[in-house]
Amino acid sequence: MLRILRPAAARMLQPIGRGLARIGVTPNMVTLIGTAGVVVASLVFYPRGEFYVGTIVVTVFTLFDLLDGAVARATQRSSRWGAFLDSTLDRLADASIFSGLLLWFMGEGDDQSLAWLSLFCLVSGFGVSYIKARAEGLGANCDVGVAERTERLIIALVAIGLHGMDVPYALAGGLWLLALLSGFTIVQRLVETRSRLAEPHQPAGNN
């Protein structure tokens, strides 16, 4: 569903992308600003328990992940370095969100169970992304999983935002759901990668 909606969102952002391109903004600048915004907001608002405002700010900067693509298309300046930078900074942005939660639960939030759960979500998020990157580096397509980055972000930000609105159990429920889906996705990708890497190699030129 999210893959279907992403092209529509990209088309909606095309005018903004062209406008930014005209004033000299590059895709990498958008990527850097978006990541810096997410990291700063997550580590400033969440450890202080300001979940609602923090989530609004984080969400705004997270949308820069779509905007950098619009600028790249407008400037025709997409590159392998840009793709690498975008992917790398995505990991840092995601980690900052769960790091902010972890600091809250270890401090004023005083909940060791949810602190450990936040840590698991942080680590498993890296695992989901790393397995795909490593598999593709070995020549195996690993585009599977029920909880890719977009889904994980939506679950996390909705849960945190609802917690900021004093909805009971929203954050705990969201983190448990995210942990289960991330763990399941890791297993999915391990199984898929093993299956693809175990396929007999067909030498080039043989029919």
N, C-alpha and C positions, 0 to 999 in steps of 0.2 A: 504493500500500500504506500509506504513512504517512498519507494523507488518510483512509483507512478506519480506521486505528488511533486517530487523534486524537479522534474523538467518544467512543470507548470510554474513553480516558484522561480525557477531560473529565468523563464520568459518574463515574468513580472518584474524582475530585477534588472532586465536589460537596459531600460532608460536610465536608471540610477548608475549602472556600470558605465554607460556611455558618457554621462555627465561627469563622473569622477575621472574618466580617462581624459576628457577634454581639459581638465585643470591640472593634469600631470600626475595624478595618483596612479601608482603601479599596483599590480596584484599582490606583490610581496609586502608592500606597505600596508595594504588592507589586512593581510594575514597577520602581520606583526602587531598592528593596532588591536585587532580582535583578540589575539592571544593575551596581550598585555592587559587588556580590559578584564578578561575572564580571570586571569591570575590575581590581579590586584583586588578585584571585587570579592573573589572567593576567600582570599586570605585576610581581607579587612572586615567584611560583613559577617561571614559565617562564624568565625571564632568568637565574635561578640554576641551571637545569638540573634542577629538582625536578618532573619531568613527571608522574609517577604521582600523587603527592599533589595537585599542582596541577590535574590533570584531574578528579580526584574532586570537589574543591571547586568547580571551574568547572561541572561537570555538575549538581551540586546546585542552584546558583544559576540555571543555564540553565532548569531545570524550573519556575522561577518564571514563565516565559513562559506556561505552561499554567495555573498557579495564579491569575494575575491575572484570567484569563477566568472561572474558577470563582467568584472573589469578586465580579466584575462581575455575573454572573448571580444570585448570592445577594442582592446589594444592589440589583439593578436600576438600577445607576448607570453603565452603559456610555454613552459620549459620544464625539463626534467628536474632542474634545481628547484623551481617553484613548487613542483609536486612533492619533492622530498621535504622542502621546508614546511609546507602545509601539513603533511602527514606527521612530521616530527613535533611541530608546535601543537597539533591536536592532542598528542599524548600529554604534553605539559599542561595544557588547559584542563583536560579531564582530571589529571592528578591533583591539580590545585583545588578543584571542587571538593574532592573527597578528603584532601588534606585539611581544608577548612573545617569540614564536619568533624574530622578526627580530633582537631585541636579543641573544638567546642565540647565534644563528649569527654575528652580527657581533662577539661577544665571546668567551667561553670556548668556544663551539661551533666557532668558526673554520671556517665553511664558507660561502664566498661564493655558491656555486651555490644552496644551499638558502636562503640569505638572500634572494637575488633571487626565488626561487620563492615564498617566504613573502610577499614584497612583491606579487608578481603575484596570489596568492590573495586578499590584502587588497583590492587595487584591483579585481579582477574581481568580487569579492563585492559591492562598492559598485555596479559596473556592472550586474550582474544585477538588483539591487533598483531602481536608478535608472531603467533602461529600462522596467520594469513601471510604476513610479509615473508617469513622464512620459507613457507611452502612455495610461494610464488618465486622466490629466489632460486629454488631448486627445480623450477619448471612445472610445478603442480598448481593448477587452479584450485583455490580454496574459498570461493565466494559463496559460502553457506553459513547458516547460523541464525538463530531466532533473535539474537540480541547484538546487532551491529552497533556502531557508535551512535548513530542517530537515535535508535530505540533506547539505548542506555541513557543518553542525555535527557530524552523526554521523560523517562521514568524518574530519573534522579531529580530533575528540576521541578517536575510537577509535585513530587513527594515533599521536597524541601519547601516549595512555595505554599503548599497546603498546610504544612507544619507551621509556617510563619503566620498563617491565618487561624491558628489554634484548632485545626481539625485533628481530633484524637487519632492516634496511632498511624497517621498518614506517613510520617517519616520512617518509622520502624517498619511498617508494611511495605513501603516502597523499597527500602534497603534490602529487606528479605527477598522480595520479588526480584530485584536486580541481581542479588547474589546468586539466586537459583538459576535465573536465565543466563547469567554470565558463565556459571559453571557448566550448564548444559551446552552452551555454545562452544566452550573449550573442548568438551568431549566430542561434539559434532565435528569440529574442525580437525581434531586429531584423527578421528575415524576416517573422515574424507581424505585427509592428506595421506594416511597410511594406505588407503585403497588406491589412490592415484600413483603414489610412488612405487607401489608393489606391482603395478601393471608392467608386463613385459616390454622392454625397450625395443622399438622397431628401428633397425639401422636405416639411415637415410638412403634412398634409392632402391630399397627392397619392396616388392609388391606382394 
